[in-house]
Amino acid sequence: MKTNKISKYFIFILLAAFIGSCDDFLDVEPELAVSDDAVYDTHEGVLNALYGAWDRAAGPQLFAGLSVFYSDLVANSGQVRWTGTFLSYELMESKNMNPNEGIIASTWNRAYWTIDLLNNVLDNLDRVNENARAVTEGEARFLRGILYFELIRHYARPYSDGDPSNNPGVPLVLTPTAGITDEDYRPRESVANVYASIIDDLERSKALLAGFTTAGANGGRATANTAAAFLARVYMTQRNWESAAREADFVIENMGGYGALNNTPRAAFNNDTYTSEDVFMINQNATSHAGQANDGLGTFFASLDGYGRSDVHIQQNHLDMFEEGDLRGMIDTVPDAITIADINKMHYIGVGRKPNNIMSSKWGKYDANINVIRLAEVILIRAEANFRNGSTIGAAPLDDINAIRARADVAAWTDLNLDMIWEERYREMCFEGRLIEDIRRFEKDVIIPAGYTDSGTALPWNDPRMILPIPQREMDVNSNLVQNEAYL
């Protein structure tokens, strides 16, 4: 893997630069140009590495960008249209990805580089002051667990597709790497074993962070709630409905139930501070953010006067999913809009670089916090998991669904089926990076959008073309890796 070929000395010179831009996470000064051993000699040094890992996970190659684009473009059946110049995203939309594309490699490299930092943190917990040791371990395990979940959902077959104990997942590295040796070139661990490691990290994180259960607790980093929310996501991909419902219920109860939802769907987005609905969020500010020019969610989604490339255009079959009067489907027209604060609805007519296209207002401010998991999603997880399981853990499925519908100002339902749950999830969670998992779980076909050579072709939920290729640079240096089926 690329991260294993970079010396620790070089890594930590760069790390210091990254840490300097994330003041919200850091109260200690980084050490510059120190040896590998010296980095972890002190409490402050270990915490520097942990906060550096937070900074890297918050970048556009992971939760502040590609995590959403991979899901929503690969699973796109024409609900949106990518109009930008970045070839990687166009190839995702056409389901014709290339192992040589840099953006595909960047997520792999950034994830493994960050995992190596976290492995070093976990290996040096004895240097951390005793009163901070549990929180440090809890945060490191949380980050490592969610990074492996990103890797496994991007680069491997779904858990429910065939035998996860035989399907190749991703290399599983749980100890620090010391240099370039044969041992550093790991094969792909099975999907089942990667999932087992993810669950172990998140369960241990949840226990270690049991004292933090409110929105924005622990400085907005990992909490018992965030670990449980990701566990709910993981269990849903495994179709372990009861466990998913229980983890979701844990979060909902701690967050305050339906009353913690924002008053309107629009109020959940483009915020500078935590709201009662935010389970896990990437903290950003004017000097520490995911990008203003060529990367970051707002850059691609926004179409405002002075901000946004206007690259993701909403199409009619997306709007057709909404009932009349649904607040989540309404379109604002504000010709003189300058910032996203001027937009009061969930869609708007763009006024920026490519005006007069319909845009989503979920991502419209470059330095706003980035929603990763909202309470609304967790409520929908509990509803679906209980429905599939025939249970009422925490609440009846229909009550959960109707709580989300009430906030959107649409009529309550009196009955429920899986197609209705699918549609409600789409309306609530569109453009938040969950579509590919929903496609897989509900076993829906994906239609290649218009404008491509094989447009109109239906791909089943487990088609190999909807899995990212292992980056070619990794294949070239590590003979133990096997490429995904669609790219052989």
C-alpha positions as CSV (number, residue, x, y, z in Angstrom):
1,M,0.0,0.0,0.0
2,K,1.1,3.5,-0.8
3,T,1.2,4.6,2.9
4,N,3.6,1.9,3.8
5,K,6.2,3.2,1.4
6,I,6.4,6.7,2.9
7,S,8.9,7.1,5.8
8,K,7.5,8.1,9.1
9,Y,9.9,11.0,9.2
10,F,8.3,12.5,6.1
11,I,4.8,11.7,7.3
12,F,5.1,13.7,10.4
13,I,6.7,16.7,8.8
14,L,3.5,16.8,6.7
15,L,1.3,16.0,9.6
16,A,2.4,19.1,11.4
17,A,1.2,21.3,8.5
18,F,-2.2,19.5,8.6
19,I,-2.5,19.9,12.3
20,G,-1.9,23.6,12.2
21,S,-5.2,24.1,10.2
22,C,-7.5,22.3,12.7
23,D,-7.5,24.5,15.8
24,D,-10.9,23.2,16.9
25,F,-9.3,19.7,17.4
26,L,-6.0,20.7,18.9
27,D,-4.8,22.4,22.1
28,V,-1.1,21.4,21.9
29,E,1.7,22.5,19.6
30,P,2.9,19.9,17.1
31,E,6.5,18.8,17.1
32,L,8.3,19.4,13.8
33,A,10.9,17.2,12.1
34,V,11.2,14.6,14.8
35,S,12.0,11.0,14.5
36,D,9.4,8.2,14.5
37,D,10.1,7.2,18.1
38,A,10.1,10.8,19.4
39,V,6.7,11.5,17.9
40,Y,5.1,9.1,20.3
41,D,7.3,9.7,23.3
42,T,4.9,12.0,25.0
43,H,1.3,12.5,25.8
44,E,1.2,15.6,23.5
45,G,2.9,13.7,20.7
46,V,0.3,10.9,20.7
47,L,-2.5,13.4,20.8
48,N,-1.0,15.3,17.9
49,A,-1.1,12.2,15.8
50,L,-4.7,11.5,16.8
51,Y,-5.8,15.1,15.9
52,G,-3.9,14.8,12.6
53,A,-5.9,11.7,11.9
54,W,-9.1,13.6,12.5
55,D,-7.9,16.3,10.1
56,R,-7.2,13.8,7.3
57,A,-10.5,11.9,7.8
58,A,-12.3,15.3,7.4
59,G,-10.8,15.9,3.9
60,P,-12.6,15.8,0.6
61,Q,-11.0,12.4,-0.2
62,L,-13.1,10.9,2.6
63,F,-16.1,12.2,4.5
64,A,-16.1,15.7,3.1
65,G,-16.4,14.7,-0.5
66,L,-15.8,11.3,-2.2
67,S,-17.9,9.5,0.4
68,V,-20.9,11.3,-1.0
69,F,-19.9,11.4,-4.6
70,Y,-19.0,7.8,-4.9
71,S,-22.4,6.8,-3.5
72,D,-24.6,9.2,-5.4
73,L,-22.9,9.1,-8.8
74,V,-22.3,5.3,-9.0
75,A,-25.9,4.7,-7.8
76,N,-27.3,7.4,-10.0
77,S,-30.0,6.3,-12.5
78,G,-30.5,9.8,-13.9
79,Q,-31.7,11.6,-10.8
80,V,-28.8,14.0,-11.2
81,R,-26.4,14.9,-14.0
82,W,-22.7,15.4,-13.5
83,T,-21.6,18.3,-15.7
84,G,-18.1,19.0,-14.3
85,T,-14.7,18.5,-15.8
86,F,-13.4,15.9,-13.4
87,L,-13.2,12.7,-15.4
88,S,-13.2,10.4,-12.3
89,Y,-16.7,11.6,-11.4
90,E,-18.0,11.2,-15.0
91,L,-16.7,7.6,-15.0
92,M,-18.5,7.0,-11.7
93,E,-21.8,8.2,-13.2
94,S,-21.3,6.0,-16.3
95,K,-20.2,3.0,-14.2
96,N,-17.0,2.8,-16.2
97,M,-14.3,3.5,-13.7
98,N,-10.6,3.3,-14.3
99,P,-8.0,1.9,-11.9
100,N,-5.6,4.7,-13.0
101,E,-7.8,7.6,-12.0
102,G,-6.2,9.7,-9.3
103,I,-9.3,10.4,-7.3
104,I,-10.0,6.7,-6.8
105,A,-6.4,6.2,-5.6
106,S,-6.6,9.3,-3.3
107,T,-9.3,7.8,-1.0
108,W,-7.4,4.5,-0.7
109,N,-4.1,6.3,0.1
110,R,-5.6,8.8,2.5
111,A,-7.5,6.2,4.4
112,Y,-4.5,3.9,4.9
113,W,-2.2,6.8,5.8
114,T,-4.7,7.8,8.4
115,I,-5.2,4.3,9.7
116,D,-1.4,4.0,10.1
117,L,-1.5,7.1,12.3
118,L,-4.3,5.6,14.4
119,N,-2.5,2.3,14.7
120,N,0.5,4.2,16.1
121,V,-1.8,6.0,18.5
122,L,-3.3,2.7,19.8
123,D,0.2,1.2,20.0
124,N,1.4,4.1,22.3
125,L,-1.6,4.5,24.7
126,D,0.8,4.0,27.6
127,R,2.3,7.4,26.9
128,V,-1.1,9.1,27.2
129,N,-2.1,10.6,30.6
130,E,-4.2,8.1,32.4
131,N,-7.2,10.5,32.7
132,A,-7.3,10.9,28.9
133,R,-6.4,7.3,27.8
134,A,-9.9,5.9,27.5
135,V,-11.1,8.9,25.3
136,T,-8.0,8.7,23.2
137,E,-8.4,5.0,22.6
138,G,-12.2,5.5,22.0
139,E,-11.6,8.2,19.3
140,A,-8.8,6.2,17.6
141,R,-10.9,3.0,17.4
142,F,-13.9,5.0,16.2
143,L,-11.9,6.6,13.4
144,R,-10.2,3.3,12.4
145,G,-13.6,1.5,12.3
146,I,-15.4,4.1,10.1
147,L,-12.4,4.4,7.8
148,Y,-12.4,0.6,7.2
149,F,-16.2,0.8,6.6
150,E,-15.5,3.4,3.9
151,L,-12.9,1.2,2.3
152,I,-14.9,-1.9,2.4
153,R,-18.0,-0.3,0.9
154,H,-16.0,1.4,-1.8
155,Y,-13.6,-1.3,-2.9
156,A,-15.3,-4.6,-2.2
157,R,-18.4,-6.6,-2.9
158,P,-21.4,-6.0,-0.6
159,Y,-21.5,-8.1,2.5
160,S,-24.8,-9.7,1.3
161,D,-23.4,-10.6,-2.2
162,G,-22.3,-14.2,-2.0
163,D,-20.1,-15.5,0.8
164,P,-18.4,-12.7,2.8
165,S,-15.9,-15.2,4.2
166,N,-14.6,-15.9,0.8
167,N,-15.0,-12.6,-1.0
168,P,-11.9,-10.4,-1.0
169,G,-12.3,-7.2,1.1
170,V,-9.4,-4.8,1.7
171,P,-6.0,-5.3,3.4
172,L,-6.6,-5.3,7.1
173,V,-3.7,-3.5,8.9
174,L,-4.1,-3.2,12.6
175,T,-0.6,-2.6,13.8
176,P,1.9,0.2,12.9
177,T,4.0,-0.3,9.7
178,A,7.7,0.1,10.2
179,G,9.1,0.4,6.7
180,I,9.2,-1.3,3.3
181,T,9.3,-5.0,4.0
182,D,7.6,-8.0,2.4
183,E,5.2,-8.0,5.4
184,D,3.9,-4.5,4.5
185,Y,2.4,-5.8,1.2
186,R,-0.7,-7.3,2.7
187,P,-3.3,-9.4,0.7
188,R,-6.9,-8.5,0.8
189,E,-8.6,-9.8,3.9
190,S,-12.0,-11.4,3.5
191,V,-15.1,-9.1,3.6
192,A,-16.3,-11.0,6.7
193,N,-13.1,-10.4,8.6
194,V,-12.9,-6.7,7.8
195,Y,-16.5,-6.3,9.0
196,A,-15.6,-8.2,12.2
197,S,-12.8,-5.7,12.8
198,I,-15.0,-2.7,12.1
199,I,-17.6,-4.0,14.6
200,D,-15.0,-4.7,17.2
201,D,-13.5,-1.2,17.0
202,L,-16.9,0.5,17.1
203,E,-18.2,-1.6,20.0
204,R,-15.1,-0.9,22.0
205,S,-15.3,2.8,21.1
206,K,-18.9,3.0,22.2
207,A,-17.9,1.5,25.6
208,L,-14.9,3.7,26.1
209,L,-16.9,6.9,25.2
210,A,-20.0,6.0,27.2
211,G,-19.8,9.3,29.1
212,F,-20.5,11.3,25.9
213,T,-24.0,10.9,24.5
214,T,-25.3,14.4,23.5
215,A,-25.0,16.4,20.2
216,G,-21.6,18.0,20.0
217,A,-20.2,16.2,23.1
218,N,-16.5,15.5,23.3
219,G,-15.7,18.6,21.3
220,G,-17.7,17.3,18.3
221,R,-15.5,14.2,17.9
222,A,-16.4,10.6,18.7
223,T,-19.1,9.7,21.2
224,A,-21.0,6.7,22.2
225,N,-23.8,8.0,20.0
226,T,-21.5,8.3,16.9
227,A,-20.1,4.8,17.4
228,A,-23.7,3.4,17.8
229,A,-24.9,5.2,14.7
230,F,-22.1,3.8,12.6
231,L,-22.8,0.3,14.1
232,A,-26.4,0.7,13.0
233,R,-25.2,1.5,9.4
234,V,-22.8,-1.5,9.5
235,Y,-25.5,-3.9,10.8
236,M,-27.9,-2.7,8.1
237,T,-25.3,-3.7,5.4
238,Q,-25.1,-7.1,7.1
239,R,-28.9,-7.4,7.2
240,N,-28.6,-7.9,11.0
241,W,-31.9,-6.1,11.5
242,E,-32.3,-6.6,15.3
243,S,-28.8,-5.3,16.1
244,A,-29.3,-2.3,13.7
245,A,-32.6,-1.4,15.4
246,R,-31.1,-1.7,18.9
247,E,-28.1,0.6,18.0
248,A,-30.4,3.1,16.3
249,D,-32.7,3.1,19.3
250,F,-29.7,3.8,21.6
251,V,-28.9,6.9,19.6
252,I,-32.5,8.1,19.3
253,E,-33.1,7.8,23.0
254,N,-29.9,9.6,23.9
255,M,-30.6,12.4,21.4
256,G,-34.0,13.1,22.7
257,G,-36.3,11.3,20.2
258,Y,-38.4,13.0,17.5
259,G,-38.3,16.3,19.4
260,A,-34.6,16.7,18.5
261,L,-35.3,17.0,14.8
262,N,-34.9,20.4,13.4
263,N,-38.2,22.2,12.7
264,T,-37.7,22.0,8.9
265,P,-35.6,19.8,6.6
266,R,-33.7,22.8,5.4
267,A,-32.6,23.8,8.9
268,A,-30.4,20.6,9.1
269,F,-27.9,21.9,6.6
270,N,-25.2,24.6,6.1
271,N,-24.8,25.2,9.8
272,D,-21.7,26.6,11.6
273,T,-22.6,24.9,14.9
274,Y,-24.1,21.7,16.1
275,T,-27.9,21.4,16.0
276,S,-29.9,19.0,18.1
277,E,-30.3,16.7,15.0
278,D,-26.5,16.2,14.4
279,V,-25.2,12.8,15.4
280,F,-21.9,13.1,13.7
281,M,-20.6,16.1,11.8
282,I,-17.3,17.2,10.3
283,N,-16.4,20.5,12.0
284,Q,-15.2,23.2,9.6
285,N,-14.5,26.9,9.7
286,A,-13.1,29.6,7.5
287,T,-9.5,28.4,7.8
288,S,-10.1,24.7,8.1
289,H,-12.4,23.3,5.5
290,A,-12.7,20.8,2.7
291,G,-12.0,23.1,-0.1
292,Q,-13.2,26.1,-1.9
293,A,-11.8,25.6,-5.5
294,N,-11.5,22.1,-6.8
295,D,-12.8,19.8,-4.1
296,G,-15.3,19.6,-1.3
297,L,-19.1,19.1,-1.4
298,G,-20.2,22.7,-1.6
299,T,-17.8,23.4,-4.5
300,F,-19.5,20.9,-6.7
301,F,-23.1,21.2,-5.5
302,A,-23.4,25.0,-5.1
303,S,-24.4,27.4,-7.8
304,L,-24.3,30.8,-6.2
305,D,-23.0,34.2,-7.0
306,G,-19.3,33.8,-6.3
307,Y,-19.3,30.3,-4.9
308,G,-19.7,26.8,-6.5
309,R,-18.9,25.1,-9.8
310,S,-22.6,24.1,-10.4
311,D,-21.5,20.6,-11.4
312,V,-24.4,18.5,-10.0
313,H,-27.7,19.3,-11.7
314,I,-31.0,17.9,-10.4
315,Q,-33.1,16.1,-13.0
316,Q,-36.9,15.7,-13.3
317,N,-37.0,12.0,-12.2
318,H,-35.6,13.2,-8.8
319,L,-38.3,15.8,-8.4
320,D,-40.9,13.2,-9.4
321,M,-40.2,11.3,-6.2
322,F,-41.8,14.0,-4.0
323,E,-45.4,14.4,-3.1
324,E,-47.1,17.8,-3.6
325,G,-46.4,20.0,-0.6
326,D,-43.3,18.0,0.6
327,L,-40.9,20.6,2.0
328,R,-38.0,18.4,0.8
329,G,-39.0,18.7,-2.9
330,M,-39.7,22.4,-3.2
331,I,-37.7,24.8,-5.4
332,D,-36.6,28.3,-4.5
333,T,-36.1,31.0,-7.1
334,V,-33.9,33.8,-5.8
335,P,-32.2,35.5,-8.8
336,D,-30.0,37.7,-6.6
337,A,-28.9,35.0,-4.2
338,I,-25.4,35.5,-3.0
339,T,-25.0,32.9,-0.2
340,I,-26.9,29.7,0.7
341,A,-28.6,31.7,3.5
342,D,-30.6,33.4,0.8
343,I,-32.2,30.0,-0.1
344,N,-35.0,28.8,2.0
345,K,-36.0,25.6,0.3
346,M,-34.3,22.3,-0.4
347,H,-33.7,23.0,-4.1
348,Y,-33.1,26.3,-6.0
349,I,-32.5,27.6,-9.4
350,G,-28.8,28.2,-9.7
351,V,-27.4,31.6,-10.3
352,G,-23.7,30.9,-10.5
353,R,-21.4,29.6,-13.2
354,K,-24.0,27.5,-15.0
355,P,-27.2,29.4,-14.1
356,N,-30.8,28.2,-14.5
357,N,-30.2,24.6,-13.4
358,I,-32.0,23.0,-10.4
359,M,-29.6,22.6,-7.5
360,S,-29.7,21.0,-4.1
361,S,-29.3,23.3,-1.2
362,K,-27.9,20.7,1.2
363,W,-24.3,21.6,0.4
364,G,-24.0,25.4,-0.2
365,K,-21.4,26.8,2.2
366,Y,-17.7,26.0,1.9
367,D,-17.0,26.4,5.6
368,A,-20.2,25.0,7.1
369,N,-20.1,21.8,9.1
370,I,-20.7,18.6,7.1
371,N,-23.4,16.3,8.1
372,V,-22.2,12.7,8.2
373,I,-25.0,11.2,10.2
374,R,-28.3,12.9,11.2
375,L,-30.9,11.9,13.6
376,A,-33.4,11.6,10.7
377,E,-31.3,8.9,9.2
378,V,-31.1,7.0,12.5
379,I,-34.9,7.1,12.8
380,L,-35.2,5.7,9.3
381,I,-32.7,3.0,10.1
382,R,-34.8,2.0,13.2
383,A,-38.0,2.0,11.1
384,E,-36.6,-0.2,8.4
385,A,-34.8,-2.6,10.7
386,N,-37.9,-3.1,12.8
387,F,-40.1,-3.5,9.8
388,R,-37.8,-6.2,8.3
389,N,-37.4,-7.8,11.7
390,G,-41.1,-7.8,12.6
391,S,-40.2,-5.9,15.8
392,T,-41.0,-2.6,17.5
393,I,-37.7,-1.9,19.3
394,G,-38.1,1.6,20.6
395,A,-41.1,2.4,18.4
396,A,-43.4,1.0,15.7
397,P,-41.9,1.4,12.2
398,L,-44.9,3.4,11.1
399,D,-44.4,5.9,13.9
400,D,-40.8,6.5,12.9
401,I,-41.7,7.0,9.3
402,N,-44.5,9.4,10.1
403,A,-42.2,11.4,12.4
404,I,-40.0,12.1,9.4
405,R,-43.0,12.8,7.1
406,A,-44.5,15.2,9.7
407,R,-41.4,17.3,9.6
408,A,-41.6,17.4,5.8
409,D,-45.2,18.6,6.1
410,V,-46.8,15.6,4.3
411,A,-49.7,13.4,5.4
412,A,-49.1,10.5,7.8
413,W,-49.3,7.0,6.4
414,T,-51.7,4.4,7.8
415,D,-49.8,1.3,6.4
416,L,-46.3,0.5,5.3
417,N,-44.3,-1.7,2.9
418,L,-40.6,-1.9,1.8
419,D,-41.2,0.2,-1.3
420,M,-42.6,3.0,0.8
421,I,-39.6,2.8,3.1
422,W,-37.3,2.9,0.1
423,E,-39.0,6.0,-1.3
424,E,-39.0,7.8,2.1
425,R,-35.3,7.1,2.6
426,Y,-34.6,8.5,-0.9
427,R,-36.6,11.7,-0.2
428,E,-34.9,12.3,3.1
429,M,-31.4,11.2,2.5
430,C,-30.7,12.2,-1.2
431,F,-27.3,13.6,-1.8
432,E,-25.9,12.5,1.6
433,G,-23.9,9.5,0.4
434,R,-26.3,6.7,1.4
435,L,-27.8,5.8,-2.0
436,I,-25.4,3.0,-3.0
437,E,-26.1,1.2,0.3
438,D,-29.8,1.6,-0.1
439,I,-29.6,0.3,-3.7
440,R,-27.8,-2.8,-2.4
441,R,-30.0,-3.4,0.6
442,F,-33.3,-3.0,-1.3
443,E,-31.7,-4.9,-4.3
444,K,-32.7,-2.2,-6.9
445,D,-31.4,-2.0,-10.4
446,V,-29.3,1.1,-11.4
447,I,-29.9,2.5,-14.9
448,I,-27.0,4.1,-16.7
449,P,-28.0,7.7,-17.3
450,A,-28.6,9.3,-20.7
451,G,-25.6,10.6,-22.6
452,Y,-23.3,7.5,-22.2
453,T,-22.6,4.7,-24.7
454,D,-24.7,2.1,-22.9
455,S,-27.3,4.5,-21.4
456,G,-30.5,2.8,-20.5
457,T,-28.7,-0.4,-19.5
458,A,-30.0,-1.8,-16.2
459,L,-27.3,-3.0,-13.8
460,P,-28.4,-5.2,-10.8
461,W,-27.6,-4.1,-7.3
462,N,-24.5,-6.3,-7.1
463,D,-23.1,-5.5,-10.5
464,P,-19.2,-5.5,-10.3
465,R,-19.1,-2.2,-12.2
466,M,-20.5,-0.4,-9.1
467,I,-17.5,-1.3,-7.0
468,L,-14.4,0.9,-7.2
469,P,-11.2,-0.7,-8.7
470,I,-8.2,-1.3,-6.5
471,P,-5.9,1.6,-7.6
472,Q,-3.5,0.5,-10.3
473,R,-0.5,1.9,-8.4
474,E,-1.3,-0.5,-5.5
475,M,-1.6,-3.4,-7.9
476,D,1.8,-2.5,-9.5
477,V,3.7,-2.6,-6.2
478,N,1.8,-5.2,-4.2
479,S,1.7,-8.6,-6.0
480,N,-0.5,-10.0,-3.2
481,L,-3.5,-7.8,-4.2
482,V,-6.2,-9.1,-6.6
483,Q,-8.1,-6.7,-8.7
484,N,-11.9,-6.4,-8.6
485,E,-13.8,-8.4,-11.2
486,A,-14.9,-5.6,-13.5
487,Y,-11.3,-4.3,-14.0
488,L,-9.4,-7.6,-14.8
